[in-house]
Amino acid sequence: MLVDGEVVIVIGIICYIAVRVIFALKLKYKNSFKWLKELIRMLAVIYIFMVISVTLFPLVLGDNTYGINSFRSLNYTPLTSIWRDIEQIGTAYDGDTLFMLKLIVKNVGGNILLLMPLGFFAPMLLDMYKRLKNTLLLGLLVSLSIECLQFVELLLGIGMGRVVDIDDVICNVLGTVLGFLIYKLIFSILSKAMTPSQQSSGLMNN
């Protein structure tokens, strides 16, 4: 049986919206509900469920064939898989160089983009992540958690086509840092455009 990740996204978002609507109704009467911050929270939650859907699903239940070669799907040597793909340019897929380049860009770029929003959302929602070191550690922790869960799926034989790769962690952390730098750039531009009174009230209080 195949369990698709889209189900997780739908159920998760519905549950979140239900909880936050109740919470919003209570705060509305206290005049303390912040719509902009709530919108950012909702976008962050949608992003989290999308990451879960992409990285941990689909699951294959009732078929243990995917767990037979689990340890062949491991790479713990940095940059090995990326370099191997680069070496295969012009030889793999009947010498289709363009296809191989697209494949490398898709794999590397996809892993960089995966946690880039994390580096953007985290400092917006929690002050402790306004420091690059903390955000970087968060990205590393999230990426390692994903890889560990994927490894468990491999051992259980429920992870379809999973590959646990240290290169994914490197790209994920790089993406987190890039997301953080984008956050810093955007808010630096905004802070220069805002008046002193707007800066003192804070963007997140709107």
N, C-alpha and C positions, 0 to 999 in steps of 0.2 A: 504494500500500500504506500502511495506517495503522499506525503504531507507537504503542501505548498506553503511558502512563506507569506504569500499574500493574505492568507487567513489570519496570520499573526498580526499583520499590519492593521487589518480591518478591526479585529477584536480589540487590540490594544488601544487604538485611537478612540473607538466607541467608549471603552471603559474610562479612558482619560477624560474625554469630553464630559461624560456623565458626572464624574467626580468634580471637575473644575466648574461646571455649571452650578452645581449645588454650592460650592465654595464661593463662586462669584456672586450669587444671589445673597448670601449672608454678608459679604463684604460691601455690597452695593449700598446697603442701608447704613453702613458706617462711613461711607464716602472715602474708603481707603483702597478701592479697587483700581489697579493700574492696568489699563487696557493694552498699552504698548508692551509692557513687561509680560503680560499674559499671552499676547500674540507670539512673542519671542519664545516663551516657554512651550507653547503648542507646537511651533515649528521645530524646536529642539526635540520634543517627544516624538513627533512624526519621523524626524531624522533617525532617532535611536531605533525605532521599530523597523525602519527601512534597512539600517545596518544589520540588525538581527536577521531580517528576512534574507538579505543578500549573502551573509557570511555563514549562517547556520542552517539554512534551508535550501532546497527541499530535503526532507528526511525520507529514507526508504525503510519502511517497517515490514518485518516478516521475511526479509531476504538478507542473509548473512554473507553473501558473496563479496560485498564491498569491503569486508573487514579482513579478508584473507591476506592481502598484500599491504597491510597498513604501514609497515616500516619502510616499504619501498616508496611511500608517498611523503617521506620526511627529508627535509634539507636543513641542516643546522650550521652550514658553512656560509658565511656572509658573501653575497654577490655571486654565488656559484650558479644559480639558475638563470640570473640575468646575463651573466657572461656566456653561459652555454647557449642561450638563445641568440646572442650576438654572433657567436662563432658559426651558427647554423644559417646565417644570412647568405643567400645565394646557393645553398645546397639543399636545405629542407624544402618540402612541398614542391618537389620537381624544379628547384631553383627559382621559385617565385619570390624574388627579393621584396617586392612591394607588399605581398601578403605577410611575409615574416616581419617586416618593419611595422606593419599595422598591428600585428599580434604582440610585439614587444611594447609598443606604445599603449595598447589596450591593457596589457598586464601591469606594466609599471605605472602608467598614468592612472589606471583604475584604482590601484592600491594607494597612490598618493591622494587622489580625490576622496577616497573612502572616509578618511578621518579629518580631512580639511575643515569641514563644518564644525567638528568637535573643537578645534583650535579657535574657531570664531565664536561659537555659542558659549563655551565655558567661561571666558572672562566677562561676557555680557551678563551672565546669570549669577556668578559667584566671584566675590572680590579676591579670594585666594588665588584664582587663576589669572589674575591680571599680571602676574609675574611669569615670564617665559619658562623658568625652570619648573614651576608647578604644572603648567600646561603641558610641557614636554613629558614630564613624569606621568601625567594622566593619560596622554596618548600612548606611551609605552605600556602602561598597565592595561589599558583597554585592548591594545593590539595583542599583547601576550595572552590575555584572557580569551580572546577570539581564537587564537591558534591552539590554546590548550583545549578549549571546547571542541574545536574541529578534530583534534587528536582523539579525544574521547569518542566522538562520533565514528572515527575510523576504527577504533578498537571494538566498538559495539557493532560495527558493520552497518550503520544507518546513515553514514555520510556519503552521499553519492558524488563521486569524482573529487573528493577533497584532497588537497595537498597542503601539508603543514610546512611552511617555508619561512626561514629567518629573513629572507629578502622582503617578504610581505611586511614584516615588522619594521624593517628599515624604511620602507616606502611609506608605511602608515605614520610613523613618527615624523618623517619629513613633511608629510601632508598636514599633520597637526601643527607643526611649527609654521608652515606657510599660512595656514588659516589664522593663527595667532598674529602673524605679521600683517595680514590683510586687515584684521580687526584693529590693530594699532594704527595703521595707515588711515583707515576710514574715520576712526574716532579722533585722530589728530586733525584731520581736515575739518570735521564737524565742529570740534572745539574752537578752532580758529574762526569759524564762521558764526559761532554763537556769541551772544552778548554776555557780559559778566553775570547778569541776573539769571540768564538761561543756564549758564555753566554751574552756578551755585545750586539751582533747583535740580539739575541733573536730567539727562535725557531719559533715563529709565523711570522717572517719576511722572511721565506724561501718560 
